[in-house]
Amino acid sequence: LRKPGSGDASSRPALQQAFAWLPLRSYGFRFIVQADWVVPSAREAITENDPFNQAGRDALPRAFAEAVALLCSAAQQTAGSQDVDAPKGDLAVPLALPESEVSAKWEENQTASTRLALAQLYGVIPLHGEASDFFATMPAKILQELQRVPLVLARAPTADSP
C-alpha cells in the first residue's frame, strides 16, 4: 500500500505477481497471492488442472474477505482509540497547539488515516475482467464474499449527536 502523499486517492496499486515462494507471474491482482502452488519445472505459471491448486484458488475469496474484515476491524479500533501512537509525517499533530486543538487535530488525523487505509483497500479489490486465466472467476467470487463484510466505517452515535 502507498504511504500518505504518494499518488492521488484515485490511483490503484500496481499489478502483483503470484508466488510459490518465488515469483511466478501476474494473474491480474493488485495484491500478492502466495501459496505452495504446484508448478511445472520451468516455474512459469500455476498448474491449472492440479486439484491442490484448484482448492487453494477456491479458498482465495474467503481468505481475501477475512483479511479485509481484519483490516477494517483494526482501522475501526484505531479510529476509536485514544491510546494509539502519534501519527508520523503528513499526519503528525503539532505539539505547540492548545490541548483542545490537539484533541481535535488528533481526531481529524485518525479519520484521515482511516479514510486513506480504506481508499487503499478499495484499490486492491479485483474488478470484473482484471484477473486472468486460472483466477479469471475470482473477482466475482471475491466481491460475493465481500458482501458479508462491513466495509464502511461509521462512528457510533453519542448522547449529543442527532
Summary of the structure (lengths in Angstrom):
residues: 162
radius of gyration: 19.7
end to end distance: 35.6
largest distance: 65.1
contacts: 383
relative contact order: 0.17
helix: 44%
strand: 6%
